Amino acid sequence: MPAPPAPPDRETDKEQQIQPLLRDDTNFASGRIAFFQYIGVTVFLYLLSGFWLLQVQNQEYYSDLAERNYIRSSPILAPRGKIIDRDGRVVVDNHSSFSLILSRENLRPEHLPPICEGLDINCEELQERLRRFDRTRPKHIPITIKEELNASQLAFVEAHSGQDTFPEMEIIQDHRRLYPRDGVAAHVLGYTGEVSDAELNTTEFARYKQGDIIGKVGLERQYNDILMGIDGQRRVIVDNRGAERRTIDKKDAIAGKSIRLTLDLDLQAVAELTMQGRRGSVVALDPRSGEVLAMVSAPSYDPNKFAGRIRRRDWEEIRNNPDNPLLNRAVQAQLAPGSTFKPLMALAGLENQVIDDTTTAHCTGGASFYGRYFKCHQKGGHGTISLRRAIAQSCDVYFYNLGNRLAIDKIAEVAEEAGLGHKSGIDLPVEAEGTVPSTRWKIRTFRQRWFAGETISVAIGQGALTVTPLQLAHAIGGLAMGGIWHKPHLLRDPAPQLEPPRRVKLNLENVAKVIDGMSAVVNDGGTAGRARLPGIEMCGKTGTAQIASNELLKARRESRRKPDENAPAPEYRDNAWFVGFAPRVNPEIVVVALYEAGEHGDRAAPIVRDVIKAYFDKKSRKPETVLASVKVQEPR
């Protein structure tokens, strides 16, 4: 009999059942251990890469960030250079003031409203400036939010700039620009202001940064690189609450260099006085060198309002002024010169041998050309008149005939030789070119041919012809010098690199005949007897330039309710011009006056007379009479 089967080993069965479970637990544990190992390796590699970035690759950058946690930098602003006149008198200076800067690293948004209220700052404008700075400048660079702090504002900052209130505020010493009162020479000097985003995108100001104060217009802009200094820096240690502990180092600012101008402050003051209450310009040049002795544009503005950041209400007031005080009429007003163009017309006729000093014309008060009647300013006419008397009496009919015989291109040639129709190249940022019409000019500009009838108006300084006061002074000065034109300039020291004078070969006998006629304008019964100066032979030429056609003026008169109101409205009154130089031989000064809406050229003549008299009074060492002799007349 076979042996009975052994009873099952329960322990063995149990082990066989548990063994797969043990293998599953071991595999599970191994997977978890591997998972955490991977995580550990990943974290280690991340920390290692961070250490590499901190200690090796970007060590300087992160060290700088860490250092800023306890080191604060404050700018030390450099003063701009002074601007002085030809005699060494300070025209533009600086005065010490206090400005408030804001640390953007420590700035809390909830602090802005009370800071704006305490300092009388427009909070919306400040927030916009901060947003603009955040886009373009690192956080550690502070922003100036208020210049020229007054006593109450200083007290507010001192009371609230502690570590428990507004630690982001800090006061620094500033140097605010100080310009002459009443806007004297404002258009020449210009003003300073914060560089704009648009300017930062230009090559001229690419090297500057947001918040920098630069020259905006005038000489401040033209010579900004000379006048602008280099800011310094002060570094201090602060604690975790922003309180200063001690100064680490200090780098002093380097002041800007001063510039010396050709302007004579005495002549400038006289010219400013003569234009009080008027709209227009005065330019005085030394034709022997091109130095600008005086330059006035009226009305003017106060550049002190622009020093730093101009208030919105001041800007709106200036911008909305219908007289446009920001326009530098001396170099930007492009207007018809009227009869002041006649000396160049006479020179063109003599040089082209179309006339001589004995050529005459008969004036009956007007003449017809190409089916149109052109009037002379003298209603009854001048009768038979020669060149000298035609210049002295400013006979339009004589010059109508001369222009008709010359034709436009010969007129344009002489005008351009004298510098009209081109920028003079004066050292100011903005200058207009003016217009000298010609057959080529009209085809290029209007795609039309030139009509002979158009020349008649140009012959008396009207039509398409336009000049600036500076161009006219430059042109007549070169004529008086016998065909030598020096480039106008305002900088005297540091000495500018001047170009050689431009010379045009003229017949000096012809030049003398033109000057003889201009002498008669002032000294021999001409149209500017009011400009005569005892002991000084001054030569000159009046000009009355229409700004509206006779047809328009007639239509306006007919549309008025009162038939006796025949005078033109102020906006349509003729412009008055006068250009004069002295002495007759080897002239030392040439002056142009533009009196807008002055109606008659003889009303501009006393302006030129007073400036020339001031020049010779000062030269003869009579400075006490320079300003005392000026007769400020009421504008008409």
C-alpha positions in Angstrom: 0.0 0.0 0.0 1.3 3.3 -0.9 2.1 5.6 1.9 -0.4 8.3 2.6 0.5 11.8 1.3 2.2 14.0 3.8 0.1 16.7 5.2 0.6 20.1 3.5 3.2 22.3 5.1 1.2 25.4 5.9 4.3 27.5 6.6 5.7 26.8 3.2 2.4 27.7 1.5 2.3 30.9 3.5 5.8 31.8 2.4 5.0 31.1 -1.2 1.9 33.3 -1.0 3.8 36.2 0.8 6.9 36.1 -1.5 5.2 37.8 -4.5 3.9 40.5 -2.1 7.4 41.1 -0.7 8.8 41.4 -4.2 6.1 44.0 -5.0 6.9 46.0 -1.9 10.6 46.0 -2.7 10.0 47.2 -6.2 7.7 49.9 -4.9 10.2 51.1 -2.4 13.0 51.1 -4.9 10.9 53.2 -7.2 10.2 55.8 -4.5 13.8 55.9 -3.6 14.8 56.4 -7.2 12.2 59.1 -7.6 13.5 61.0 -4.6 17.0 60.5 -5.8 16.2 62.2 -9.1 14.5 65.0 -7.3 17.5 65.4 -5.1 19.9 65.4 -8.0 17.7 68.0 -9.9 17.6 70.3 -6.9 21.3 70.0 -6.4 21.9 70.8 -10.1 19.5 73.8 -9.8 21.3 75.1 -6.8 24.7 74.4 -8.4 23.6 76.4 -11.5 22.4 79.2 -9.3 25.6 79.2 -7.5 27.4 79.4 -10.8 25.3 82.4 -11.9 25.8 84.1 -8.6 29.5 83.5 -8.0 31.0 83.0 -11.4 29.0 84.1 -14.5 27.3 87.2 -13.1 29.3 87.9 -10.0 29.6 91.7 -10.5 25.9 92.1 -11.3 24.6 90.3 -8.3 27.2 91.8 -6.0 26.0 95.2 -7.2 22.4 94.3 -6.4 23.4 93.1 -2.9 25.5 96.2 -2.3 22.5 98.4 -3.2 20.7 96.9 -0.2 22.9 98.9 2.1 24.6 101.6 -0.2 22.6 104.5 -1.6 23.9 106.8 -4.4 22.9 110.4 -4.7 23.8 112.6 -7.7 25.8 115.8 -7.3 24.5 118.0 -10.1 27.0 120.0 -12.2 26.3 123.7 -12.8 26.1 124.8 -16.4 28.6 127.2 -17.8 27.8 130.9 -17.7 27.0 133.0 -20.8 28.7 136.4 -21.0 28.6 139.2 -23.4 31.5 140.6 -25.5 32.6 142.9 -22.6 32.7 140.1 -20.1 29.4 140.9 -18.3 27.4 137.8 -17.2 24.1 137.4 -19.1 23.1 134.0 -18.0 24.1 132.6 -14.6 23.1 129.9 -12.1 21.7 130.3 -8.6 21.8 127.6 -5.9 18.5 125.9 -5.0 17.2 122.7 -3.7 15.5 119.9 -5.6 13.7 116.8 -4.4 14.6 113.3 -5.7 12.6 110.2 -5.2 14.2 106.7 -4.6 12.2 104.4 -6.8 13.6 101.3 -5.0 12.0 102.4 -1.7 8.9 104.0 -3.2 5.6 102.9 -1.9 2.6 103.7 -4.1 0.4 104.8 -1.2 3.0 107.5 -0.4 2.6 109.3 -3.7 -0.7 111.1 -3.0 0.4 112.8 0.3 3.8 113.7 -1.3 2.1 115.3 -4.3 -0.3 117.2 -2.0 2.5 118.5 0.2 4.7 119.6 -2.7 1.9 120.9 -5.0 2.6 118.4 -7.7 0.1 117.0 -10.2 -0.1 113.3 -9.1 -1.2 112.0 -12.5 1.7 113.7 -14.3 4.2 112.3 -11.7 2.8 108.8 -12.0 3.2 109.0 -15.8 6.8 110.2 -15.4 7.5 107.3 -13.0 6.1 104.8 -15.5 8.2 106.3 -18.3 11.3 106.1 -16.1 10.5 102.5 -15.1 10.5 101.5 -18.8 13.8 103.1 -19.6 15.9 103.4 -16.4 17.1 100.9 -13.8 15.2 101.0 -10.5 18.2 102.2 -8.4 18.5 105.5 -10.3 16.4 108.1 -8.5 14.1 110.6 -10.2 13.9 114.4 -9.7 10.3 115.3 -9.0 10.5 118.9 -7.8 12.9 121.8 -8.4 13.3 125.1 -6.7 11.8 124.0 -3.3 10.4 127.0 -1.4 10.5 127.3 2.4 7.2 125.6 3.1 8.1 122.7 0.7 11.5 122.3 2.4 9.8 122.2 5.8 7.4 119.5 4.5 10.3 117.3 3.2 12.3 117.7 6.4 9.2 116.8 8.5 8.3 113.7 6.5 11.5 112.3 5.1 12.3 110.3 8.2 12.6 106.6 8.2 9.1 106.1 9.6 7.3 108.3 7.1 8.5 108.9 3.5 12.1 107.5 3.4 12.0 107.6 -0.4 12.4 111.4 -0.4 15.8 113.1 -0.5 16.9 116.7 -0.9 19.9 117.6 -3.1 21.5 120.9 -4.0 20.7 122.1 -7.5 21.9 124.9 -9.8 18.9 126.6 -11.5 19.4 128.7 -14.6 19.0 132.4 -14.1 18.1 134.4 -17.2 17.8 138.2 -17.6 14.5 139.7 -16.6 11.8 140.7 -19.1 13.0 138.2 -21.6 16.0 140.2 -22.8 17.7 138.3 -25.6 15.5 135.3 -24.8 15.3 134.1 -28.4 19.1 134.2 -28.7 20.0 132.6 -25.4 17.2 130.0 -25.4 16.4 127.9 -22.3 17.0 124.6 -20.7 14.7 121.7 -19.9 14.5 118.0 -19.3 15.4 115.9 -22.3 12.3 114.4 -23.9 11.8 110.9 -25.3 11.8 112.2 -28.8 15.1 113.9 -28.3 16.7 110.8 -26.8 15.9 109.1 -30.1 18.0 111.6 -32.1 21.7 111.4 -32.7 22.2 114.8 -31.2 21.1 113.7 -27.7 21.6 109.9 -27.9 24.3 110.0 -25.3 22.1 111.6 -22.7 19.7 109.8 -20.3 16.2 110.5 -19.1 16.1 113.2 -16.5 19.1 115.1 -17.8 18.7 118.9 -18.2 19.8 120.0 -21.6 19.6 123.2 -23.8 16.3 123.2 -25.6 16.6 126.1 -28.0 18.9 129.0 -28.8 22.5 129.1 -27.8 21.7 126.9 -24.8 21.1 124.1 -27.4 23.7 125.1 -30.0 26.5 125.0 -27.4 25.0 122.5 -25.0 28.0 120.2 -25.1 30.3 123.1 -23.9 27.9 124.5 -21.3 26.9 121.2 -19.8 29.1 119.8 -17.0 29.6 116.3 -15.7 27.5 115.3 -12.6 29.2 113.9 -9.6 28.1 111.2 -7.1 27.8 110.7 -3.3 27.6 107.2 -1.9 26.4 106.5 1.7 25.7 103.5 3.8 22.1 103.1 4.9 20.5 100.6 7.3 17.5 98.4 6.5 15.1 101.2 7.2 16.8 103.6 4.8 18.6 105.9 7.3 22.0 107.1 6.5 24.9 105.8 8.6 28.1 107.2 7.0 29.5 108.4 3.7 31.6 106.0 1.7 32.9 108.3 -1.0 32.2 111.4 -2.9 33.0 112.3 -6.5 32.7 116.1 -7.1 30.8 117.4 -10.1 32.7 119.2 -13.0 31.1 122.5 -13.9 30.4 123.3 -17.5 32.5 125.8 -19.4 31.4 129.4 -20.0 31.0 130.9 -23.4 31.5 134.5 -24.5 29.2 136.0 -27.1 29.6 138.7 -29.7 26.5 140.4 -28.3 26.9 143.8 -26.7 24.5 144.0 -23.7 24.2 147.8 -24.1 23.1 147.6 -27.7 20.9 144.7 -26.9 19.2 146.7 -24.2 18.7 149.7 -26.5 17.2 147.4 -29.2 14.9 145.8 -26.7 13.7 149.2 -25.5 12.9 150.4 -29.1 10.7 147.4 -29.7 8.6 147.7 -26.5 5.0 147.3 -27.3 5.8 146.4 -30.9 5.9 143.1 -32.8 8.9 142.5 -35.0 12.7 142.2 -34.8 16.0 144.1 -34.7 19.3 142.7 -35.9 22.6 144.5 -35.6 25.8 143.2 -37.3 29.4 144.2 -37.7 29.8 143.8 -41.5 33.6 143.6 -41.1 33.5 140.3 -39.2 29.9 139.0 -39.2 29.6 139.4 -35.4 26.1 139.8 -34.2 26.0 142.8 -31.9 22.3 142.7 -31.0 19.3 140.5 -31.9 15.8 141.1 -30.7 12.5 139.3 -31.4 9.4 140.9 -30.0 7.2 140.0 -28.2 9.5 137.9 -26.0 9.0 135.4 -23.2 10.5 134.7 -19.8 13.0 131.8 -20.2 13.1 131.5 -16.4 9.8 129.7 -16.6 11.4 127.0 -18.7 14.4 126.4 -16.4 13.8 122.8 -15.4 10.2 121.9 -16.1 7.7 124.5 -17.1 4.3 124.5 -15.3 1.4 123.5 -17.5 -0.5 126.8 -17.1 2.6 128.8 -18.1 3.1 126.6 -21.1 -0.6 127.0 -22.2 -0.4 130.7 -21.8 2.7 131.1 -24.0 1.5 128.5 -26.6 -1.9 130.2 -27.0 -0.6 133.7 -27.3 -1.6 134.9 -30.8 1.6 136.9 -31.2 3.6 133.7 -31.0 6.3 134.9 -28.6 8.3 131.6 -29.1 9.0 132.5 -32.7 12.5 134.0 -33.2 11.5 136.5 -35.9 15.1 137.5 -36.5 15.9 134.2 -38.1 12.5 132.6 -38.7 10.1 135.3 -39.9 10.0 135.0 -43.7 8.4 138.1 -45.0 8.5 140.4 -48.1 11.2 143.0 -47.6 9.4 145.7 -49.6 11.5 148.6 -50.8 14.6 147.6 -48.7 15.2 145.2 -51.7 15.6 148.2 -54.1 19.4 148.7 -53.4 20.0 145.1 -54.6 17.8 145.8 -57.6 19.8 148.9 -58.4 23.0 146.9 -58.1 21.6 144.3 -60.4 20.7 146.9 -63.0 24.1 148.6 -62.9 26.1 145.3 -62.9 24.2 144.0 -65.9 24.5 147.4 -67.6 20.8 147.7 -68.0 20.9 151.2 -66.4 23.5 153.7 -65.3 23.2 156.6 -62.8 21.8 158.9 -65.5 19.0 156.5 -66.6 15.6 158.1 -65.8 12.0 157.0 -65.7 8.8 159.1 -65.6 6.5 158.4 -62.7 2.9 159.7 -62.9 1.7 157.6 -59.9 1.8 154.3 -61.5 2.4 152.3 -64.8 0.8 149.5 -66.8 2.6 146.2 -67.5 1.1 143.2 -69.2 -2.4 144.4 -68.9 -2.3 145.4 -65.2 -1.9 148.7 -63.6 0.8 148.9 -60.8 0.6 151.9 -58.4 3.5 153.9 -57.0 3.3 154.8 -53.3 3.4 158.5 -54.3 -0.1 159.1 -55.6 0.8 162.2 -57.6 3.9 160.5 -58.9 7.6 161.6 -58.8 7.8 163.0 -62.3 11.0 162.3 -64.2 13.5 160.7 -61.8 17.0 159.2 -62.0 18.6 156.4 -60.0 19.8 158.4 -57.0 16.5 160.1 -56.4 14.6 156.9 -57.2 16.4 155.2 -54.3 16.0 158.2 -52.0 12.3 158.7 -52.8 11.7 154.9 -53.2 9.9 155.4 -56.5 8.1 152.2 -57.4 7.7 153.0 -61.1 11.4 153.4 -61.6 12.0 149.9 -60.2 9.0 148.4 -62.1 10.7 149.5 -65.3 14.1 148.2 -64.1 12.7 144.8 -63.1 10.9 144.5 -66.5 14.2 145.2 -68.3 16.3 142.9 -66.1 13.9 139.8 -66.0 13.6 137.6 -63.0 16.7 135.4 -63.4 19.2 138.3 -63.4 17.4 139.7 -60.3 17.6 136.3 -58.6 21.3 136.0 -59.4 22.3 139.2 -57.6 19.9 138.4 -54.7 21.5 135.0 -54.2 25.0 136.4 -54.4 24.0 138.7 -51.6 22.9 135.7 -49.5 19.2 135.8 -49.9 17.3 132.6 -50.5 19.8 130.6 -48.4 20.5 130.1 -44.7 23.2 132.5 -43.5 24.7 129.7 -41.4 24.4 131.6 -38.1 25.1 129.5 -35.0 21.5 129.1 -33.9 19.6 125.8 -34.2 16.8 127.0 -36.3 17.0 129.3 -39.3 14.7 129.9 -42.2 15.9 130.1 -45.8 13.6 132.7 -47.3 12.6 132.6 -51.0 14.3 134.1 -54.0 11.9 133.4 -57.0 13.2 132.5 -60.4 12.1 130.5 -63.5 13.8 127.4 -62.1 12.3 127.9 -58.6 8.7 128.2 -60.0 9.1 125.1 -62.2 10.5 123.1 -59.3 8.0 124.4 -56.7 4.7 124.7 -58.7 5.5 122.9 -62.0 4.6 126.2 -63.8 6.5 128.6 -66.0 7.3 132.1 -64.8 5.2 135.0 -66.2 6.9 138.3 -67.0 4.1 140.1 -65.0 5.3 138.5 -61.8 8.7 140.2 -62.1 7.1 143.6 -61.6 6.1 142.9 -58.0 9.4 141.2 -57.2 11.2 144.4 -58.4 9.9 146.3 -55.4 10.4 143.5 -52.9 7.0 142.0 -53.1 5.5 138.9 -54.8 7.1 135.6 -53.9 10.3 137.2 -52.5 10.7 136.7 -48.7 13.7 137.3 -46.4 14.4 137.1 -42.7 15.7 140.2 -40.8 19.1 138.5 -40.4 19.4 137.8 -44.1 18.6 141.4 -45.0 21.2 142.8 -42.6 23.7 140.3 -43.9 22.9 141.2 -47.5 23.1 144.9 -47.1 26.2 144.7 -44.9 28.0 142.8 -47.6 26.9 145.3 -50.2 28.2 148.1 -48.1 31.5 146.3 -47.8 31.9 146.2 -51.6 31.0 142.5 -52.1 32.4 140.9 -49.0 30.0 138.8 -46.9 31.2 137.4 -43.5 29.2 134.6 -42.0 27.1 135.9 -39.1 27.9 134.3 -35.7 27.2 134.8 -32.0 30.1 132.9 -30.4 33.3 134.8 -29.7 35.1 132.6 -27.1 36.0 129.8 -27.4 36.9 131.1 -30.8 34.8 129.4 -33.5 36.2 127.9 -36.6 35.0 130.6 -39.1 35.0 130.2 -42.8 36.8 132.7 -45.0 34.4 135.5 -46.1 32.5 135.0 -49.3 33.6 137.5 -52.0 31.8 138.5 -55.1 33.6 140.6 -57.7 31.6 143.8 -58.0 32.2 147.0 -59.8 33.0 149.3 -56.9 31.8 152.3 -58.9 28.4 150.7 -59.1 28.4 149.9 -55.4 29.3 153.6 -54.7 26.3 154.7 -56.8 23.9 152.5 -54.8 25.4 153.7 -51.5 25.0 157.3 -52.7 21.3 156.8 -53.1 21.1 155.2 -49.7 22.8 158.1 -48.2 20.3 160.4 -49.8 17.5 158.4 -48.2 18.6 159.7 -44.8 20.5 162.9 -45.4 19.2 164.5 -48.5 15.4 164.7 -48.4 14.7 161.0 -48.7 12.1 158.9 -47.1 14.0 158.4 -43.8 14.9 161.9 -42.6 13.9 160.9 -39.1 17.0 158.6 -39.0 19.5 161.4 -39.5 22.3 161.5 -36.9 24.5 164.7 -36.5 28.1 164.0 -37.1 27.5 160.4 -38.4 26.7 159.8 -42.1 24.3 157.0 -42.0 22.9 155.3 -45.1 19.7 153.4 -45.2 16.6 152.3 -47.0 12.9 152.2 -46.0 10.5 149.5 -46.9 6.8 149.1 -46.7 5.6 145.6 -47.5 2.1 144.6 -48.1 0.8 141.4 -46.4 -2.6 141.5 -48.2 -3.5 142.3 -51.8 -5.3 145.5 -52.7 -8.3 143.5 -53.9 -8.6 141.9 -50.5 -8.3 145.2 -48.6 -10.9 146.7 -50.9 -13.3 143.8 -50.3 -12.9 144.2 -46.5 -13.5 147.9 -46.7 -16.7 147.4 -48.8 -17.9 144.7 -46.3 -17.8 147.1 -43.4 -20.9 148.7 -42.1 -19.4 152.2 -41.6 -18.2 153.6 -44.9 -15.7 155.9 -43.2 -13.6 153.0 -41.9 -11.1 152.9 -44.6 -8.1 151.9 -42.6 -7.1 148.3 -42.9 -7.6 146.0 -39.9 -4.5 145.5 -37.7 -3.9 142.0 -39.1 -3.7 143.4 -42.7 -1.6 146.5 -42.0 1.7 146.8 -44.0 4.9 145.8 -42.4 7.5 148.5 -41.9 11.2 147.9 -42.6 14.3 149.9 -42.3 17.9 148.9 -42.9 20.8 151.3 -42.2 24.5 151.2 -41.8 27.2 153.7 -40.7 29.5 155.3 -41.4 29.2 155.5 -45.2 32.8 154.5 -45.8 34.1 151.4 -44.2 30.9 150.8 -42.2 31.2 149.4 -38.7 27.6 148.5 -38.0 24.5 147.5 -40.1 21.1 147.4 -38.4 17.7 146.1 -39.7 14.4 146.8 -38.0 11.2 144.9 -38.8 8.1 146.6 -37.3 5.1 144.3 -38.1 1.9 146.2 -39.0 3.9 149.5 -38.7 2.3 150.6 -42.1 5.2 152.8 -43.3 8.9 152.2 -43.5 9.8 155.6 -41.9 8.3 154.4 -38.7 11.0 151.7 -38.4 13.8 154.2 -39.1 14.0 155.6 -35.6 14.6 152.1 -34.2 17.7 151.7 -36.4 18.8 155.3 -35.6 18.7 154.7 -31.8 20.7 151.5 -32.0 23.4 153.0 -34.3 23.6 156.1 -32.1 24.1 153.9 -29.0 26.9 152.1 -30.8 28.8 155.3 -31.6 28.0 156.8 -28.2 29.6 153.8 -26.5 32.5 153.9 -28.9 33.2 157.6 -28.0 33.1 156.6 -24.3 29.8 158.1 -23.5 28.1 155.0 -21.9 25.8 157.2 -19.7 24.0 158.4 -22.9 23.5 155.0 -24.4 20.2 154.2 -22.7 19.2 157.8 -21.8 19.0 158.8 -25.5 16.5 156.1 -26.4 13.0 157.5 -27.0 10.6 154.8 -26.4 7.6 155.7 -28.7 4.1 154.5 -28.3 3.3 151.9 -31.0 0.7 153.1 -33.5 
